[in-house]
């Protein structure tokens, strides 16, 4: 299971006061479990005072404490690289506050547009934005949100100079690359953690929440950098100081009492974030999702013993891909492109791995009995 990383209900004043962790549990393609979390109060730190906390106690990038010998050679080079990245990127990472919670954002352009998670903005249309170097909030309004990819853009209004971040090519990431996660975890403004890229190309499913329907996210980055509530919408950066991902989810483990599973976090790839953000900035909505769709509304079918038995078709979009292939309301989808779909979440994950225009076989059990495999040319998931 996964937990979202927005922080709930901050106090209206006092930059670093924190509230209980925002969590919702859901079954995930990676088989993780969910929890709630909270943390202690802390005081606001400036950009120069940002905490660079390592996910490994013996990390060569960890700053030397008082009385220790300063690092030399390769260790010094890594430490200097971390310091350089933090100084470069931290001014471009902001805290975003709504009436119900807080999260992080990354300055997207010089016009004051900020990219963040859709679940950070929720249903709000106005926001307070705080920079790492200032306790004075800026006002911002909603540009647009796209829940299927859990991305949104807000825009600072009424002045305030923001420094845009540099976004890198996430397709060039490889397992083992060093990365830093920068954001406002547990209300601690301008915090930094380090880790590696554990895997790329993961498909994970977000939980539903008060302000969000949940989402299935393809092509995410798994990282060992510590990620906590409040990190949502922040920056995952490489040692060149380029944003390669937007931290969004952390895994939880019921064997740890529902607490966070150490070293397992997920970020939306920068390539996806940039593609969606550009559309939101230009149009206020997404016009080209790039996501495959069947053109059906579905619900998981359950057996009398409460186990999932496929995906029931509730309705079919007229003229859509499923309708053209002869799929009807009442049919049950049991497999797509050779992959079993025992429930609606699995169907979403399978579709997230496919592309519009791709022809796939869809196995269905007919409402009146019998089964068939029909060929469907996938359509595109509608924009926002």
N, C-alpha and C positions, 0 to 999 in steps of 0.2 A: 504494500500500500504506500501511498505517497501523501505528504502534507504540503499544502500550499504555504507560501512563505510571506504572506502579508501579515502584518501585525495589527491586532485589533485594538480599537478604542484608546488612542493616546489621549493624554491630558491636553487641553487646548493651548497651554503655554508651558515652556520649559522643554527645550529641544530634546533632551535625552531621557525623559521619563518614559518607562515602558509599561505596557499592559500585557495581559495574558496572550499566549501564542494562538494564532488563528490556524485551526486544523480541521480538515474533513477527510474521512477515510474512504477508500475505494479499492476495488480489486484492480490490479495492474498486470500488464503483460509480463512484468518481472516478478510477480508473486510476492509483493512486499505488504507490510501491515501498517495500520495507522494509529495516531495518538494525538493528544493535546499537549501543548507545552507553554511554559511561561518563564520569565527570567527576572533578575533583579534590576532595581533602578540604577542609573548611571548618569554621569555628568557629560555635558556636551564637550566634544573634542574638536579642535580646529584641524585644518588640513595638515599642518605640520605635526599634529599630535596624533594622527591616525594610527590605530593599533594594527600592527602587522603580525597577526597571530598564526602560527604554523600549525598545520594539521599533523605534523610529525615532530616530536619533541627534539629530535636530533637533526632537523632540517638544516642544510648548509645556509639557507636564506634567513634563518632566525637571527635577529639582532642580538649582539652580545650584551649581557647584563653587566651591571656595575661590578668591577673587580675582575672581569674576565679579560683574557688577552684578545685583542682585536684580531679578526680573521685575516688570513693572508692567502695569496695565490688564488686558486680557483674559488675557494669559499668567499673571498673578498669580492671577486668578480660577480658571483651570483648575488651576494648581498647588495652590491652597488646597482646591479640590474633591477632588483626588487625596488630599491629606493627610487630609482629613476622612473620606473613605471608608475609607482604610487604618486609621485609628484606630478607626473604628466596627466594621469587619468582622473585622480580624485576630484579636481575641480569640475569635471564633466559629469560626475555622479551626484544626484540630488536626492533629497528625501521628499516624498509625496504624501501629503495628509488629506484625508477626507473626514467626514463627520463620523465615520465608523471604523477607520483604521489607518494604517500607514504602511508605506512600502518604499521602494526606491525607483529611480528612473535614470536614464542616460540621455544627455543633451544630444539631439540628433543633428541640428543645423544651427546656423547663426541667426535664424529668424525666431528662435525661442521654442522650437518644437522639441518635445521630449518623448522618447519611446519608453514604454513600460509594459507591464502585464495588464490584460483586460481585467483580471480578478483584483488587481490593485485599485483600479478606478471604480470597479463595481458599477453601480447605477448612478454614480455622482456625475455632475457636469461642471462643478467648480472645485478648485483645489488650492491648497497652500503648498508652495515649493520652497524648500530650504536648501541653500548651498552649504557645502562643507565648511566654508570659511566665514559663514555669517549666520547669526541667530535671527535675522529679520526675514520673515517670510515674504515670498513673492506670490502674486495671484496668478492662477492659471485656469484655463477653461478647456473643455473636452474638444478635441479635433475629430476623433473617431475611434471606434473600438471594433475588434474582430475576434469574438469569443472562440470560434473554431481553432484558431492558432494562439489563443490567449495573449493577444497583443493589442496595444492601444497607443494612441498619441495624444498628449495634451500640449497646450501652448501657453507660455508665460505672457501675460499682458501687462501693460502699464510700466514698462521700463525693466531694468535689470539686465546686465550683460552676462551672458552665459557662454561658456567655452564648449564648442562642439567636440565630441569624442571622435576618434578615428576608428572606423569600423573595418575589420579585416575580413579575409576570405576564409570562412569556417571550413570550406571544403579541403583546405590544405592541412587541417589539424590531423595529428596522428596520435595513437595511444602512446602515453608517456610524456607528451609535451607538458612543460610546466605552465601553470596558469594561476592567476590570482582572482579571487572573488571580492568585489568591492561593493559595499552597500551599507545598509543601516540595520544589521541584525539585532533583534531584541532591543531596539531603540538606541543602540550605540552608534551614533552618527559617524560616518567615515571609517568604518571598520574594514580591515583587509585580512583575508585568509589565503593560504596558498596550498596548492596540491598539484595533481597531475590530471591529464585527460585519461580517464580510465577506459572509455569506449566512445565511439562515435556512431551515429546512425541508429540510436535506440528509438523505439516507439513506445511511448508511455501514455497512460490514461490518467487524466486529472480527476479528482473528486468533484462532485457538484457542491455548491455552497449557497449561501444566502443571496449573493449577488451574481452568481455565475452558474450556467448549466453544466459546467464541466467540459472537457475537451480531450480528444485523442491527438497527441502531438507526435508527428513523425520527425525523424532526423534530429533527435536531441543529442546533446553532449553529456555524457556521464563524467562526473569529476569527483575527486577525493577532497577537493577544497571544502572546508566546513561551510555549510549553508544553513541558515536558521531563519525563523520568521522575521520579516522585515527586509530580507535580502531580495524578495521578489521584485523584478523589474530592474535590478542593478546591473553591474557589468562583470562579465567573465573576460579577463584580458590575458593576452600572451606577453612574453617578455620583450616584445617590440612595442608594447603599449597600445596594441590594437584590440578593440572589443571583438571577441569571437563568439560571444554568447550572452544571453540574458538569463541569469539564474531564476528558476521558477518553482522547482519542487525539491523536496528532500524525502528520502525513504524513511519509513518507520518500521519498527520491529516489535511485535507483540511479546517476544521472548525477553525483551528489555523493559517490559511493563508498558509497552506502547510508546516508548521513547524513540528518539531519532536513531536510526541505524548509522553509526559513525562512518564517514567517508563515502557516502552514497548520495550524491545530489545530481540534479539535472538542469540543464540550461537549453533554452531555445537557441538554435544556431543563428549566428549573425546574418548569414545569407537570407534566411527566412525573415528575420526581423527587419532587415533593410528593405526587402521586397514588399512586405506588407506595409511598413511605415511610409514608404514613398507613395503608395497608393492612398493611404489615409491623409497624408499631407496635401496631396494634389487634389483629391476628390471628396475627402471627408468620409469615404467609404472604400471598401475593397471591391474592385471591379473584375479582378482576375485572381481567383483563389489558388489556382494550380492544384487543387485537391480533387480527387476522383469522387464521384457520387453515383448511386444507383437510381435516385429519384423515387425513394420510398420513405414512408414513415413506419417505424418498426417498434416492436417490444419483445422482450425475451419470453419465449414460451416455457411454461413450467409443467412438470409432470406431477401426478398426485403425491409423490414422495418428495416434492419440493426440490427437484433437480432440473437444471436447464435442459431444454430439448430442441433448441433451435431458435430462430429469429422469426417471429410472426410478422407478416406484412399487414399493417393497420390500414394504410392507404397508399395509393400509387399516383405519382404526379402525371397528369395527363400529357401525353406526348413525350414523356421522359424516357430514359434508357430502359428502365424495367418494363414500362408499359409497352414500348416497341417490341420487347422480347417476349411479351405474353405473360408476364408476371402479374398476378392479380391480388387484390386484398383477400386475406384469408389463407394465402399460401404461406408456407414456412420455409425459410431459407436455411439450409443445413451446411452449405459449403460454398465458397467463392474462390475461383482460381485454384482449386485443388486443396484449399485449407478449410478445415471444419470450422463452422461458426455456431458454437453451442449457445452463444448469448449475444446480445446487442453490442456489448463492449468489444468482443472479439471481432465482430463484423466491422466495427469502426476502425479497429487496428489493422485489419486486412486491407480495407479501402485506403487507409492512410499510406500504405506501402505501394499503392498502384497509382496510375496516372490517367487523367482524362484522355479519352480516345482509345484507350487500351481495350481490346476484346478479351473477355474472360468467360469461362464457364461458370454458371450459377446453378447449383443443385437445389431444387425445391420439392417439397412435399405438397401436393395439391390439397386444397380445402375439401374436395369431394373424394379424396383417396388417390393413391398412386403417387409416383414421383417422376421427375424428369430433370435433365440437365439442359439448360437453355443458354445460348450465347448472347452476351450483353456487351454492347460497346458503351463503356462508361462515359458518363457526362461529367460536368464540373460542378463542384459544390458551390452553391450560390454565394455571392459576396454579401457584405454587410448592408 
